[in-house]
Amino acid sequence: MSFVLYSGLGDGHTEKTGHAGNRREQREVERPVREEVGAIEVILRPPDDADEASEIEPERTHRAEMDNPPTMAPARAPTEEGPKVFSGPRNERQIAVVKAFQHAWSNYRTFAWGHDNLKPISQTHHDWFGLGLTIVDALDTMYIMNLRQEFDEARQWVDTGLSFEVNRDVNLFEVTIRVLGGLLSAYHLSGDQMFLVKAADLGNRLLPCFESQSGIPYSDVNLATLRAHSPKWSPDSSTSEVTTIQLEFRDLSRSNNKKIDILNYVFENRTGKKDDDFLVDDYRVAIEGVIGELVRETPNEHHVYIGELINGKEFKPKMDHLTCYLPGTLLLGYKHGMPESHLKLAKDLLETCFQTYMKQPTQLAPEITYFNLHGESEKDIYVKSNDAHNLLRPEFIESLYYFYVITGNKTYQDMGWTIFNAFERHTRVKNGYTSIGNVKNVLNTRPRDMMESFFLGETLKYFYLLFSDDRKEIDIDQYVFNSEAHPLPIRSH
């Protein structure tokens, strides 16, 4: 029995024969041209004005070697932050996204104001943390879209209605990326110090999570009692969650001229002091591990995907939609000096993610996609009934955004426009937008009556920026997006 592995090097592919533990043998094979929806046009068509590689290459930068650990220079004074000026929508596609946002926002305002999420079909609300997630998550989206009236009203609620004296457990990761990140982004874009004051209050209430004996933060904390603990279902915290939040805490500390170097605290407790550039090295090693252990290619249509390795042994040929953020990350890494293998994987994964949309009758991707590994399916891409839901997620739109911004290829805008219209057809309802339970049947999508805050905070924001005529509307050389699509300034120290 044999199945195809992915080498990530040049145009070569690796074939693995026998059991998973056998030695891999590499051989060059010729990839057949496929006639899938949009696949060849999307990946191989050059930009209108230049070749993609020539667009990317001049922007690649190399890390400077530093002999001494960096010291924290004073952060800019709050008066120097913002306000950044945005002109609002400039073309029909951006106008359509703004109208979608206003439809979602006006119904949230009517039926769920001050609560976390809107339930648009039952015309009520759902609370997860009781922190008005949709309002805080959407602050910078409204500011970027130049929706000043909506922004000002939301700003007023944050000032007078948002209280962190909430006697319930909240998740450190989710609250950091959504609320802390949302407040910091609103502060940097608008220059309004009220947002920074709120962010500092929240940041202080999250700090008990870092008082664990291991140095790895607890996953949950009660914002009122300040008691932190591990997740109820496991004694362990997710390493991906507790390391991604370093972005918000570093920005908070710099904005307040206070040193809260959470990431170094975590890593030094677990691994000891490393060189200043250890994150770049760790990233490179991690991607090499992904390429070597998790990337596979389907036998017939040659879809490249990232599977899961259960307990380090059992490979499962499934990929969550969440993974579709990775093409954009890989391309961004290539822009900053990562090897060609990262660019190749980025392009291949982007194509596969697009096909997870295009192969469904609704042209919306499922939450989880399975891939043909041993000939167990007649199709190379298939979806199980329990995984056929779509939650209005942003990850693939995020990757399209990075591909468009870095390469200038407008084909990526066209891909996004196709998906945006699919959202309009199948998830828009009278009182907002709803996640759906079935992307496999246009006549039976099974609406789930939930509009998550990230639909306004991430999905529509990335759509809006993807369709911008100005690729530097948010300059990715000056801003970095956190895990919830909140742009924070890149600092030189």
C-alpha positions, 0 to 999 in steps of 0.5 A: 500500500502506498500514499503520497507525502509532500516534500515541499521542495521544488516541484518534487513529491515524496512517496511513502510506501508501507507503514508510517514508520518506514524510511521515506524515499524521494522521487521526482514526479510530474504533476498533471494539470487539473481542471478544477474550479479556479485552481490553475487560474488562481495559482499560476496566473501572474498579476496584471502588472508583474510576476508574483515572484518579482513582487515578493522578492524585493520585499523580503528582508533578512533578520539582523544579528544582535549581539546583546539582548534588546532593551525596552525603549520608552513607548510612544506617548499616548498623544502620538497614537492615532488618529489614523484616517480612513476614507471609507469604501472606494469601490462596489465590492467594498461598499457591498461589504460595508452594507453587509456589516451594517446589516449585521451590526444594526440587528445586533444593536436591536436584539443583542446590544451589550451581549456577546453574540446575536442569535438572528433567527430567534432575535435574541442573544447569547453570552459566553463571557458577558463582555460585549464581545461583538462590540469590542471585536468590531471596534476597529472594523468600524473605524477602518470602514469609516463608520463613525456614527457606529464607532462612536456609539460603540465607544460610548458603550465601552466607556460606560457599559463595559465592566470587567467585574464579571463573576465568571470564568473567562478563557485567557486566550479568547479574552486576550485576542478578542477583548484586549486585542480589540481595545488596543487596536482601537486605541492605536487607530483612534488615539483615544486613551480611554481604550488604553485605560480599559485595556490596562484594567483587563490586562491586570485582571488576566495576570493571575493566569501567569502565577502557575508553578510551571510558568505555563499560564493557566487557561482560565481566570475569574475577572472578579475574584482574580482566581485562575485555574487549568481547563476543567477538562484537562490539567494542561494549557494549550501551548499555541494559545499561551504563546500567541497572546504575547503580542497583546501583552507586549503591546500593552506593556509598551503602550503603558511604559511598563514591562510585562514580557509574558512570552520570555517569562513563559519560555524562560521558565520552560526552556531557559534563556535563548538567543534573541532570535529564537522565535524565528528559529523555532518557527522555521523548525516548526514548519520543517516539522509540519512539512516532514510529518503532517503534509500529504497529497491526495493520490488523484487530484494532488490536493496538498493538505495538512493532516493530524498526527494522533499521539505522534503515531496515527495519521488522520487525513483531515484538515480543519478550516482553521488551518486555512490561515496558514497559507497567508502566514507562510507567504508572510514568512517567505516575504521576510526571508523564509525558504522557497519551500514555504512559498510552495507550500503556501500556494499549494495549501491556498489552492486546496483551501479554495477547493474546500469551498468550490467543491460544495454546492453552497460554495462554502467550506465545511468546518472539517474536510477529509482527504482520500488517503488510501482510496477509501473514498471515490473523491479526493475531498469529502465531508462527513455529515457531522462536519458539514457546518460553516461558522462564518469563519475568516481564516481563508479570507485572511490568507487571500488578503495576505496573498493579494496584499503581498503579490498584487494579484487581483485573482485573489480578490475574485476568489474572495468575491465568489465566497463573499457572495456565497455568504450572502446567498446562504447565511444572510437572514432577515435579522443578521447572518447565521452560521449554517449546519450543512454546506452540502445542500443549498436547499437544506443549509440548516441555519444554526441561529448564531452570529459569532463576534469574529464575523464582524471582527475578522471575516468582514474586516478581511473581506473589506481589506481584500477588496481595497484598491489600496494594498497599504490601507493597513500597511503590513510593514507597519502593523501586525494582525493578532489572532483575531484580526486586530492590527497592532503597530510593529515596533523597532524595539 
